[in-house]
Amino acid sequence: MEFAVPIVVALIAIVVSWKLLKGLVKTIALVAILVLAAIYVFGGFN
């Protein structure tokens, strides 16, 4: 269950950035969100 929170937060951030951003900025934001979520889930910030 502890892994669900960052995944949900990442999904919400992805949806918001998908709706609000355009072009290269959107791509960079999506990649950054996914990288940060992966680092958090796999133990980088623990």
Biopython code that builds the backbone (N, CA, C, O; Angstrom):
import numpy as np
from Bio.PDB.StructureBuilder import StructureBuilder

atoms = [
    (1, "MET", "N", (0.826, -1.204, 0.000)),
    (1, "MET", "CA", (0.000, 0.000, 0.000)),
    (1, "MET", "C", (0.866, 1.262, 0.000)),
    (1, "MET", "O", (0.449, 2.300, -0.514)),
    (2, "GLU", "N", (2.055, 1.177, 0.567)),
    (2, "GLU", "CA", (2.917, 2.360, 0.636)),
    (2, "GLU", "C", (3.402, 2.796, -0.739)),
    (2, "GLU", "O", (3.773, 3.955, -0.925)),
    (3, "PHE", "N", (3.404, 1.873, -1.712)),
    (3, "PHE", "CA", (3.821, 2.227, -3.066)),
    (3, "PHE", "C", (2.690, 2.871, -3.857)),
    (3, "PHE", "O", (2.936, 3.473, -4.902)),
    (4, "ALA", "N", (1.460, 2.754, -3.380)),
    (4, "ALA", "CA", (0.306, 3.281, -4.104)),
    (4, "ALA", "C", (0.268, 4.811, -4.086)),
    (4, "ALA", "O", (-0.150, 5.429, -5.064)),
    (5, "VAL", "N", (0.697, 5.417, -2.995)),
    (5, "VAL", "CA", (0.616, 6.870, -2.862)),
    (5, "VAL", "C", (1.464, 7.591, -3.916)),
    (5, "VAL", "O", (0.935, 8.465, -4.603)),
    (6, "PRO", "N", (2.751, 7.268, -4.077)),
    (6, "PRO", "CA", (3.517, 7.977, -5.114)),
    (6, "PRO", "C", (3.021, 7.680, -6.523)),
    (6, "PRO", "O", (3.134, 8.526, -7.410)),
    (7, "ILE", "N", (2.479, 6.500, -6.736)),
    (7, "ILE", "CA", (1.947, 6.178, -8.061)),
    (7, "ILE", "C", (0.715, 7.021, -8.353)),
    (7, "ILE", "O", (0.567, 7.536, -9.461)),
    (8, "VAL", "N", (-0.162, 7.165, -7.381)),
    (8, "VAL", "CA", (-1.358, 7.989, -7.560)),
    (8, "VAL", "C", (-0.974, 9.452, -7.756)),
    (8, "VAL", "O", (-1.534, 10.133, -8.615)),
    (9, "VAL", "N", (-0.022, 9.932, -6.966)),
    (9, "VAL", "CA", (0.441, 11.315, -7.112)),
    (9, "VAL", "C", (1.050, 11.522, -8.493)),
    (9, "VAL", "O", (0.798, 12.542, -9.135)),
    (10, "ALA", "N", (1.848, 10.565, -8.954)),
    (10, "ALA", "CA", (2.457, 10.661, -10.279)),
    (10, "ALA", "C", (1.392, 10.663, -11.367)),
    (10, "ALA", "O", (1.494, 11.431, -12.324)),
    (11, "LEU", "N", (0.382, 9.826, -11.239)),
    (11, "LEU", "CA", (-0.690, 9.796, -12.238)),
    (11, "LEU", "C", (-1.451, 11.115, -12.287)),
    (11, "LEU", "O", (-1.790, 11.601, -13.367)),
    (12, "ILE", "N", (-1.718, 11.690, -11.127)),
    (12, "ILE", "CA", (-2.407, 12.982, -11.087)),
    (12, "ILE", "C", (-1.537, 14.060, -11.734)),
    (12, "ILE", "O", (-2.035, 14.886, -12.499)),
    (13, "ALA", "N", (-0.240, 14.052, -11.428)),
    (13, "ALA", "CA", (0.674, 15.028, -12.024)),
    (13, "ALA", "C", (0.764, 14.853, -13.532)),
    (13, "ALA", "O", (0.843, 15.837, -14.269)),
    (14, "ILE", "N", (0.753, 13.612, -13.994)),
    (14, "ILE", "CA", (0.787, 13.348, -15.433)),
    (14, "ILE", "C", (-0.464, 13.896, -16.112)),
    (14, "ILE", "O", (-0.372, 14.540, -17.157)),
    (15, "VAL", "N", (-1.620, 13.646, -15.531)),
    (15, "VAL", "CA", (-2.875, 14.137, -16.125)),
    (15, "VAL", "C", (-2.886, 15.657, -16.171)),
    (15, "VAL", "O", (-3.277, 16.245, -17.179)),
    (16, "VAL", "N", (-2.458, 16.299, -15.082)),
    (16, "VAL", "CA", (-2.444, 17.766, -15.041)),
    (16, "VAL", "C", (-1.477, 18.323, -16.082)),
    (16, "VAL", "O", (-1.815, 19.254, -16.813)),
    (17, "SER", "N", (-0.275, 17.752, -16.149)),
    (17, "SER", "CA", (0.698, 18.260, -17.117)),
    (17, "SER", "C", (0.260, 17.969, -18.543)),
    (17, "SER", "O", (0.525, 18.767, -19.442)),
    (18, "TRP", "N", (-0.407, 16.840, -18.767)),
    (18, "TRP", "CA", (-0.897, 16.502, -20.112)),
    (18, "TRP", "C", (-1.920, 17.533, -20.585)),
    (18, "TRP", "O", (-1.942, 17.904, -21.758)),
    (19, "LYS", "N", (-2.766, 17.993, -19.660)),
    (19, "LYS", "CA", (-3.820, 18.952, -20.018)),
    (19, "LYS", "C", (-3.288, 20.378, -20.145)),
    (19, "LYS", "O", (-3.774, 21.134, -20.986)),
    (20, "LEU", "N", (-2.301, 20.764, -19.330)),
    (20, "LEU", "CA", (-1.895, 22.163, -19.253)),
    (20, "LEU", "C", (-0.681, 22.518, -20.109)),
    (20, "LEU", "O", (-0.541, 23.665, -20.532)),
    (21, "LEU", "N", (0.196, 21.551, -20.370)),
    (21, "LEU", "CA", (1.439, 21.868, -21.053)),
    (21, "LEU", "C", (1.395, 21.423, -22.516)),
    (21, "LEU", "O", (0.550, 20.619, -22.910)),
    (22, "LYS", "N", (2.320, 21.963, -23.310)),
    (22, "LYS", "CA", (2.370, 21.629, -24.727)),
    (22, "LYS", "C", (3.809, 21.416, -25.171)),
    (22, "LYS", "O", (4.738, 21.974, -24.587)),
    (23, "GLY", "N", (3.983, 20.614, -26.195)),
    (23, "GLY", "CA", (5.258, 20.450, -26.867)),
    (23, "GLY", "C", (6.355, 19.832, -26.013)),
    (23, "GLY", "O", (6.122, 18.906, -25.236)),
    (24, "LEU", "N", (7.555, 20.371, -26.179)),
    (24, "LEU", "CA", (8.739, 19.845, -25.500)),
    (24, "LEU", "C", (8.630, 19.987, -23.985)),
    (24, "LEU", "O", (9.117, 19.129, -23.248)),
    (25, "VAL", "N", (8.002, 21.048, -23.517)),
    (25, "VAL", "CA", (7.831, 21.251, -22.075)),
    (25, "VAL", "C", (6.996, 20.112, -21.492)),
    (25, "VAL", "O", (7.295, 19.616, -20.406)),
    (26, "LYS", "N", (5.957, 19.701, -22.205)),
    (26, "LYS", "CA", (5.115, 18.595, -21.768)),
    (26, "LYS", "C", (5.933, 17.315, -21.670)),
    (26, "LYS", "O", (5.831, 16.584, -20.684)),
    (27, "THR", "N", (6.734, 17.044, -22.675)),
    (27, "THR", "CA", (7.550, 15.829, -22.689)),
    (27, "THR", "C", (8.536, 15.815, -21.533)),
    (27, "THR", "O", (8.683, 14.802, -20.850)),
    (28, "ILE", "N", (9.210, 16.931, -21.314)),
    (28, "ILE", "CA", (10.182, 17.023, -20.214)),
    (28, "ILE", "C", (9.484, 16.839, -18.873)),
    (28, "ILE", "O", (9.998, 16.139, -18.001)),
    (29, "ALA", "N", (8.327, 17.456, -18.697)),
    (29, "ALA", "CA", (7.596, 17.333, -17.440)),
    (29, "ALA", "C", (7.153, 15.894, -17.204)),
    (29, "ALA", "O", (7.259, 15.391, -16.086)),
    (30, "LEU", "N", (6.659, 15.231, -18.239)),
    (30, "LEU", "CA", (6.208, 13.849, -18.087)),
    (30, "LEU", "C", (7.366, 12.919, -17.731)),
    (30, "LEU", "O", (7.231, 12.055, -16.866)),
    (31, "VAL", "N", (8.494, 13.098, -18.397)),
    (31, "VAL", "CA", (9.669, 12.273, -18.095)),
    (31, "VAL", "C", (10.146, 12.524, -16.676)),
    (31, "VAL", "O", (10.474, 11.579, -15.959)),
    (32, "ALA", "N", (10.191, 13.784, -16.259)),
    (32, "ALA", "CA", (10.635, 14.114, -14.906)),
    (32, "ALA", "C", (9.713, 13.502, -13.858)),
    (32, "ALA", "O", (10.191, 12.983, -12.850)),
    (33, "ILE", "N", (8.421, 13.552, -14.073)),
    (33, "ILE", "CA", (7.456, 12.974, -13.133)),
    (33, "ILE", "C", (7.681, 11.472, -13.018)),
    (33, "ILE", "O", (7.716, 10.926, -11.915)),
    (34, "LEU", "N", (7.832, 10.812, -14.148)),
    (34, "LEU", "CA", (8.026, 9.364, -14.125)),
    (34, "LEU", "C", (9.349, 8.977, -13.478)),
    (34, "LEU", "O", (9.407, 7.995, -12.739)),
    (35, "VAL", "N", (10.403, 9.724, -13.741)),
    (35, "VAL", "CA", (11.700, 9.433, -13.131)),
    (35, "VAL", "C", (11.637, 9.623, -11.620)),
    (35, "VAL", "O", (12.125, 8.777, -10.871)),
    (36, "LEU", "N", (11.050, 10.708, -11.169)),
    (36, "LEU", "CA", (10.950, 10.942, -9.722)),
    (36, "LEU", "C", (10.105, 9.877, -9.030)),
    (36, "LEU", "O", (10.443, 9.434, -7.933)),
    (37, "ALA", "N", (9.011, 9.466, -9.661)),
    (37, "ALA", "CA", (8.180, 8.412, -9.080)),
    (37, "ALA", "C", (8.949, 7.096, -9.010)),
    (37, "ALA", "O", (8.857, 6.377, -8.015)),
    (38, "ALA", "N", (9.701, 6.780, -10.051)),
    (38, "ALA", "CA", (10.481, 5.537, -10.058)),
    (38, "ALA", "C", (11.569, 5.565, -8.994)),
    (38, "ALA", "O", (11.790, 4.564, -8.313)),
    (39, "ILE", "N", (12.245, 6.689, -8.843)),
    (39, "ILE", "CA", (13.282, 6.811, -7.817)),
    (39, "ILE", "C", (12.670, 6.638, -6.430)),
    (39, "ILE", "O", (13.234, 5.957, -5.573)),
    (40, "TYR", "N", (11.524, 7.253, -6.221)),
    (40, "TYR", "CA", (10.870, 7.137, -4.916)),
    (40, "TYR", "C", (10.446, 5.698, -4.628)),
    (40, "TYR", "O", (10.698, 5.177, -3.542)),
    (41, "VAL", "N", (9.804, 5.062, -5.604)),
    (41, "VAL", "CA", (9.282, 3.715, -5.400)),
    (41, "VAL", "C", (10.412, 2.705, -5.210)),
    (41, "VAL", "O", (10.297, 1.796, -4.388)),
    (42, "PHE", "N", (11.495, 2.856, -5.958)),
    (42, "PHE", "CA", (12.562, 1.870, -5.893)),
    (42, "PHE", "C", (13.659, 2.215, -4.887)),
    (42, "PHE", "O", (14.742, 1.632, -4.929)),
    (43, "GLY", "N", (13.387, 3.154, -3.987)),
    (43, "GLY", "CA", (14.263, 3.339, -2.844)),
    (43, "GLY", "C", (15.271, 4.464, -2.894)),
    (43, "GLY", "O", (16.146, 4.526, -2.030)),
    (44, "GLY", "N", (15.191, 5.343, -3.852)),
    (44, "GLY", "CA", (16.151, 6.423, -3.931)),
    (44, "GLY", "C", (16.004, 7.466, -2.838)),
    (44, "GLY", "O", (17.000, 8.066, -2.435)),
    (45, "PHE", "N", (14.799, 7.702, -2.346)),
    (45, "PHE", "CA", (14.564, 8.748, -1.349)),
    (45, "PHE", "C", (14.285, 8.190, 0.047)),
    (45, "PHE", "O", (13.959, 8.954, 0.956)),
    (46, "ASN", "N", (14.406, 6.891, 0.231)),
    (46, "ASN", "CA", (14.060, 6.300, 1.530)),
    (46, "ASN", "C", (15.218, 6.324, 2.454)),
    (46, "ASN", "O", (15.108, 5.868, 3.592)),
]
sb = StructureBuilder()
sb.init_structure("model")
sb.init_model(0)
sb.init_chain("A")
sb.init_seg("    ")
for serial, (resi, resn, name, xyz) in enumerate(atoms, 1):
    if name == "N":
        sb.init_residue(resn, " ", resi, " ")
    sb.init_atom(name, np.array(xyz, "f"), 0.0, 1.0, " ", f" {name:<3s}", serial, name[0])
structure = sb.get_structure()
